[in-house]
Amino acid sequence: MRYIYLDHNATTPVLPDVLEAMLPYQREAFGNPSSVHHYGRRARVAVDDARDAVAEVLGAPASSVIFSSGGTEANNTIIKGVAQARREHGRHLVTSQIEHPAVLDACAALERQGYEVTYVPVDERGLVDPQAVRDSLTDQTILVSIMVANNEVGTLQPIADIACLVRERGILMHTDAVQAFGKVPLSVDHLGVDFLSFSGHKIYATKGIGGWYERSPAVLQPLLHGGHQERGRRSGTENVPGIAALGKACAIATGDMAAEDERQRQLQQRLEHGIRERIGDVRIQGEDAPRLSGTSNVAFAGAEGEALMMSLDLQGVAISTGSACSSGSLEPSHVLRAMRVPRLYLHGALRFSLGRATTADDVDYVLDILPDIVAQARSV
Ligand SMILES: *Cc1c(COP(=O)(O)O)cnc(C)c1O
């Protein structure tokens, strides 16, 4: 059977060059970067080189990049760590209704500790209004956290505009850039953010590696205490193979970012136009908003997304319904609800997320099999 993977927003395969780059650190170069002997020094060089590669993607100094176990840990450290460090200044945070659970649930945990959180809404296109963020700020606000690119629908938020309004009030600005990192240009100075989270396994590195950028080191209480690795911001022996993988993945991403973005943009149009030509009553989420080129969230009126996903899976096509995290539960996605997607479409949404290996042939195969699958799901 032909297998087609169109779920790159959930995770990506490790690229062969990335695997090559990390293997020495699983084998002979296994040293602990904190060790002073040559094993340790070789591992330290790998960590330093990878930090440079990440910093280059962000236009940031290498010293502002901290490695962690991934995007979830980065989001939790920043949100809880700022809340902890700034609790004498205020106990109010602002985020949006369409954030990843690693942001929403970290905020919910703070609410249980007595912090107040404002969840700013989005419009039908899935965009946050910078003025709505500004209107939500109070004397108590210590942190605003709004994502760059949404993982379910791919919409790109006006982070630079939002950050400008936030920082003009002396409030810290965080952005979860996990889905945008390595896919669109991200300069921390242009964005004007104080913190930015990223992850390796969404950009063809391995699972369990990621990190964050921080502008000023003084405002964060670390989550993990121990051996003072990562300048004391994140203790624990470094995941050297993962860090080497992330560094290589960053170098590859910077090498052809614009070309790969354009290539996936054409595939996205081929997919979306093709679906519209062949199938009636479809709704493409965030169609008119600035969007990632690889993400298409398409809802089919009167069909059940889970049934569509399962039928596609039987024919070798891997996609997801809503977010990977809410797959398996039949609750409609919080993102689609926040976008006020009409009830008729709410349960019939599929997320196609394209990647480096996706070809026009793959898209055409999906377009061939999808009309029958949708017709069948609608007849149930
Ligand atoms: C995947 C993802 C995360 C979580 O990152 P992990 O490295 O898997 O913990 C956070 N935010 C967004 C937007 C994501 O897509």
The ligand as an SDF file (V2000), in Angstrom:
LIG
                    3D

 15 15  0  0  0  0  0  0  0  0999 V2000
    4.0140   20.6740   19.2340 C   0  0  0  0  0  0  0  0  0  0  0  0
    3.7310   22.0070   19.8400 C   0  0  0  0  0  0  0  0  0  0  0  0
    4.1130   22.2880   21.1660 C   0  0  0  0  0  0  0  0  0  0  0  0
    4.7430   21.2670   22.0670 C   0  0  0  0  0  0  0  0  0  0  0  0
    6.0690   20.9940   21.7200 O   0  0  0  0  0  0  0  0  0  0  0  0
    6.7480   19.5980   22.2190 P   0  0  0  0  0  0  0  0  0  0  0  0
    8.1650   19.7410   21.8190 O   0  0  0  0  0  0  0  0  0  0  0  0
    6.0140   18.5020   21.5140 O   0  0  0  0  0  0  0  0  0  0  0  0
    6.5690   19.5390   23.6950 O   0  0  0  0  0  0  0  0  0  0  0  0
    3.8610   23.5560   21.6470 C   0  0  0  0  0  0  0  0  0  0  0  0
    3.2620   24.4910   20.8930 N   0  0  0  0  0  0  0  0  0  0  0  0
    2.8850   24.2520   19.6190 C   0  0  0  0  0  0  0  0  0  0  0  0
    2.2580   25.3380   18.8270 C   0  0  0  0  0  0  0  0  0  0  0  0
    3.0990   23.0070   19.0540 C   0  0  0  0  0  0  0  0  0  0  0  0
    2.7030   22.7640   17.8010 O   0  0  0  0  0  0  0  0  0  0  0  0
  1  2  1  0
  2  3  1  0
  2 14  2  0
  3  4  1  0
  3 10  2  0
  4  5  1  0
  5  6  1  0
  6  7  2  0
  6  8  1  0
  6  9  1  0
 10 11  1  0
 11 12  2  0
 12 13  1  0
 12 14  1  0
 14 15  1  0
M  END
$$$$
